[in-house]
């Protein structure tokens, strides 16, 4: 019997840069940071979701060859990967708080579909939608 999804991975261009962004700017915390030779397994988690981890992985061996890794890095940098969704209680106040921490938004908060959402990207180019939870 399965217990659900535990880790979803993102490709990042620099794990230390990604770690600083997710911890210092978004308020995540480090779950696992271990190395096996050149390979680094790095995951963070939102403090309110302890059973879920977001993996911050470099594209490359052992999963991808050098040519494929280069293509993946270019696709991520363009913001072409599907966006992730961050659910917040108040989108406008979260937007102001995160902007104050240096998060660069691609879309200011806007009323849509009975809620409020905004968009931002991490330093690697991964897109995020920040959506206000419906009350």
C-alpha positions as CSV (number, residue, x, y, z in Angstrom):
1,X,0.0,0.0,0.0
2,X,1.4,3.4,-0.9
3,X,1.4,6.4,1.5
4,X,1.5,9.2,-1.1
5,X,4.0,11.5,-2.7
6,X,6.9,12.3,-0.5
7,X,9.3,14.3,-2.8
8,X,8.9,16.3,-5.9
9,X,12.1,17.4,-7.6
10,X,13.0,20.7,-9.3
11,X,16.1,21.1,-11.5
12,X,18.1,24.1,-10.3
13,X,21.3,25.7,-11.8
14,X,23.1,26.0,-8.4
15,X,22.0,24.1,-5.3
16,X,23.5,26.6,-2.8
17,X,21.7,29.5,-4.6
18,X,18.4,27.6,-4.6
19,X,18.8,26.6,-1.0
20,X,19.3,30.3,0.0
21,X,16.2,31.3,-2.0
22,X,13.9,28.7,-0.6
23,X,15.0,29.0,3.0
24,X,15.7,32.8,3.3
25,X,13.1,34.2,0.9
26,X,10.3,31.6,1.0
27,X,10.6,30.4,4.6
28,X,11.2,26.7,3.8
29,X,13.6,24.7,5.9
30,X,16.2,22.1,5.1
31,X,15.0,18.5,5.3
32,X,18.0,16.6,3.9
33,X,21.4,17.6,2.6
34,X,23.7,14.7,1.9
35,X,26.4,14.0,-0.6
36,X,27.6,10.9,-2.3
37,X,30.7,11.9,-4.2
38,X,29.7,14.7,-6.6
39,X,26.0,13.9,-6.2
40,X,24.1,16.0,-3.6
41,X,20.6,15.0,-2.4
42,X,19.1,18.3,-1.2
43,X,15.5,18.7,-0.1
44,X,13.5,21.4,1.6
45,X,10.1,21.5,3.1
46,X,7.4,24.1,3.9
47,X,7.1,24.3,7.7
48,X,3.4,23.6,7.5
49,X,3.9,20.4,5.4
50,X,6.3,18.2,7.2
51,X,5.4,15.1,5.1
52,X,6.3,16.7,1.8
53,X,9.8,17.6,0.4
54,X,10.8,19.7,-2.5
55,X,14.0,18.3,-4.1
56,X,16.5,20.9,-5.4
57,X,18.6,18.8,-7.8
58,X,21.2,19.6,-10.5
59,X,20.5,18.1,-13.9
60,X,23.2,15.7,-14.7
61,X,24.6,12.3,-13.8
62,X,23.5,9.8,-12.7
63,X,20.1,10.7,-14.2
64,X,21.0,12.7,-17.3
65,X,23.9,12.7,-19.7
66,X,25.8,16.0,-20.2
67,X,23.9,17.0,-23.4
68,X,20.5,16.4,-22.0
69,X,21.5,18.2,-18.7
70,X,22.5,21.3,-20.8
71,X,19.1,21.2,-22.6
72,X,17.2,20.8,-19.3
73,X,19.1,23.8,-17.8
74,X,18.2,26.0,-20.8
75,X,14.5,25.0,-20.6
76,X,14.3,25.7,-16.9
77,X,16.0,29.0,-17.3
78,X,13.4,30.1,-19.8
79,X,10.6,29.4,-17.3
80,X,9.2,26.7,-19.6
81,X,8.6,24.0,-16.9
82,X,5.1,23.7,-15.4
83,X,4.6,26.1,-12.5
84,X,4.4,25.0,-8.9
85,X,1.7,26.4,-6.7
86,X,2.1,27.9,-3.3
87,X,-1.1,28.3,-1.3
88,X,-1.2,31.3,1.0
89,X,-3.8,32.8,3.4
90,X,-3.5,36.4,2.0
91,X,-1.9,36.8,-1.4
92,X,-1.4,40.5,-1.2
93,X,0.3,40.5,2.2
94,X,2.5,37.5,1.2
95,X,3.4,39.4,-2.0
96,X,4.6,42.4,0.0
97,X,6.4,40.3,2.6
98,X,8.2,38.2,-0.1
99,X,9.0,41.3,-2.2
100,X,10.6,42.8,0.9
101,X,12.8,39.7,1.1
102,X,13.9,40.1,-2.6
103,X,11.6,37.7,-4.4
104,X,11.2,39.0,-8.0
105,X,7.6,38.7,-9.1
106,X,6.5,38.1,-12.7
107,X,2.9,39.0,-11.9
108,X,1.5,41.2,-9.3
109,X,-1.5,40.0,-7.2
110,X,-4.7,39.9,-9.3
111,X,-8.3,38.9,-8.7
112,X,-9.0,35.8,-10.8
113,X,-11.6,33.0,-10.6
114,X,-12.8,34.0,-7.2
115,X,-9.4,34.2,-5.6
116,X,-6.2,36.3,-5.8
117,X,-3.0,35.0,-7.4
118,X,0.5,36.3,-8.2
119,X,3.5,34.8,-10.0
120,X,7.2,34.6,-9.3
121,X,10.3,32.6,-10.4
122,X,13.1,31.1,-8.4
123,X,16.7,32.0,-9.4
124,X,16.9,29.0,-11.8
125,X,13.8,30.0,-13.7
126,X,11.2,27.7,-12.1
127,X,7.8,29.3,-12.2
128,X,5.5,29.6,-9.2
129,X,1.9,30.7,-8.8
130,X,1.0,32.0,-5.4
131,X,-2.7,31.5,-4.9
132,X,-4.9,32.8,-2.0
133,X,-6.8,29.9,-0.3
134,X,-10.5,30.3,-0.7
135,X,-12.3,31.0,2.5
